[in-house]
Amino acid sequence: MCKVCGCGEGEVRIEAAGGVPSAEHDHTHGRGHRHDDDLHFGHGPAGVTVAGMDQGRLVRIEQDILAKNASFADENRAFLDGLGILALNLVSSPGAGKTTLLVETIKALNGKRPIAVIEGDQETSNDAERIRATGVAAVQINTGRGCHLDAHMVGHAFESLLLEPGALLFIENIGNLVCPAGFDLGEAHKVVILSVTEGDDKPIKYPDIFAAADLMLVSKLDLLPHTDFDLEGCIEKARRVNPRIETIVLSARSGEGMEAWLDWIMARQG
């Protein structure tokens, strides 16, 4: 879990030239595993297990990391509020259609409000280039091996954007339903996007991000007839995790449901 800097600790395999592992993790422990037993490493106070660290230390590390992030997020929020800027943090798994939705949203709103975009990816500026092609300013944040944006990165992105008072700022987070849930960027709302080409059980498999979001967009509605996605079941699961979450079902390609999404944005823009 990135919040405690424990991703894969003790299990990393680094391959040298020729594909020979230079380090391996022995997981036999002198006994076999029963493969019909479920294992859960998130039941402790920290909600995560990292080899070699006790739960108390994990909690302290996470608190320290999130406290520093919260401080930067508060600065970002004060800056945005001072300019009357509405910032939306868009989060989804890879391939849910965030960028396509964002492009169509910009086309529909361009000229009504100043718009700017912060794009997050581990590598490439492909999505930022798609946004710039609409005529809207976009800055790309590449995180390397990082799996989410944080408030410090977003604060630096402000320096590259000429944000106008009253603007609408979209922050497209890295495709990941886990780590972005814990990191406030200074946004007004988290919006989680779930496509009908994914499992309808995502809200209960990855509950933290659905609990943190104010709105769930169920995307790619045009593909629903070609899937076994249980739309009503998905919405029920999301509300089970977060009773206050709002839901809009839409397709960026067909346009169905887009008006409801645009109305939701404009109602919060003021």
Buried (B, 14 or more C-beta within 10 A) or exposed (E): BBBBEBBEBEEEEEEEEEEEEEEEEEEEEEEEEEEEEEEEEEEBEBBBBBEEBEBEEBBEBBEEBBEEBBEBBEBBBEBBEEEEBBBBBBBBBEEBBBBBBBBBBBEBBEEEBBBBBBBBBBEEBEBBEBBBEBEBBBBBBBBEEBBBBBBBBBBEBBEEBEBBEEBBBBBBBBBBBBBBBBBBBBBBBBBBBBBBBBBBEBBBEBBBBBBBBBBBBBBBBBBBEEBEBBBEEBBEBBBEBBEEBBBBBBBBBEEEBBEBBBEBBBEBBE
